Amino acid sequence: RREMRHFGVKVSIIEPGYFSTAITNSQILEDNFRRIWEKVSEETRASYGEAYFKSFLKSAQGVQKMCNTNLSLVTDCMEHALTSRHPRTRYSVGWDAKLLYLPLSYLPSAWADAV
């Protein structure tokens, strides 16, 4: 963002939380992870372990429950950033981005890791 200012380009950052898209679709995540898991070497699978694999699959299913289905929140921010005379530098979209990820980004790394 700052590098582009030299060229007269103003960049706005849109930081969405979890929204219901193909990226957060639990079935797609699970299918992709299973396909990758099957292709990695036995040594890699042993390093991560079966417990990691099962834990990841469980967390992928939980992501879908946290997703907001109202994508217009994101597109409204995009529209504002593109058409506003004075667009914001950052747009945090969704309750999780505003109440969890944004405050978390201000914490020291060790605290954020603990959270």
N, C-alpha and C positions, 0 to 999 in steps of 0.2 A: 504494500500500500504506500509506504513512504518513498520507496524507490521510484514509483510512477509519478509522484508529485513533480519531480524534476522535468518531466515531459508534459506537464500541464494536464495530467490525467488524475481525476479525483476518484478514488476507490472507496466504496462502501462495503463493509463486511457484513454478510448476513449469516448469523449463527443460529440455525434452528435446533430445537431440541428433537425429541423423537416424534416423527410423524409417520403415518401409515402410508408407506410406499413399498415398491418392490425390494428396496434395500433392507427394510425392516420386516419383511414378510417372513414369519418364523419357518414356514415350510421350505421356502427357497433357501434360507440360511442353513437349515438342517440338511437339505439335500446337497448343497455345495460343500458343507463341512464334511459330510460322510464321504463324498467323492474324493476330496483332498486327503482325508484320513486314510482311505484305502490305497492311495497312490504313494504315500510317504513310506520311507524304509521302515523295516522292523525296529531298527535302532532308534529312530526318531519316535516311533509309537511307544517304545519302551521308556524313552526319556520322559515323555509327557505322561504316559500312563493312562489306563482305562478310566480312572476316576476323573482325570482332566477332561477326557472326551465326553463322558456322561454329564459332567458339570457344565460344560460349554453348551451341550444340547439343551439342558434344562434352562440355562440363562437365555438362550435364543428364543425359547418358547415364552419366557417372561417378558421379553422386549415388546412383543406384540400387544400385551395388555397395557403397557405404558404409553402407547402411541396415540397421538391426537389425530383424528380423522379430518379435521378442518384445515385443508391445505391452503385455503384462501388467506390464512394468517401469514403464511410465507409469501405467497404471491402479492399480497397487499404491501408487504415490506419491500419486495422487489420493485413494485410499481412506484412506491414512494421514493426509493433510492434513485430510480431512473428519471423520474419526472419532476422531482422537487427542486426548487431553486437552491435550497440549502439542505442537501441530504445529510443524514447523520453518518458518522464514521462507522458506527456499529449498530446492528439491529439484532437483538436477542429475541428469538421468536419461540413462543410456547412457555408454559408455566415452568417446565423443568429447566429450560435454558435460563430463565430469569431468576428462579428461586434456588437452583442447585448449581448449574455449571458456571454461571457468571460469578457468583460469590466464591465458588471453589477456586476460580482462577486467580483470585486475589490472595489466597492463603499461601503461606510458605509451602514449598513442595513436599516437605516431610509431613506437614499437617494434611495437605490434600491427599497424599498417598494413604494416610491413616483413615481418612473419611471414605 
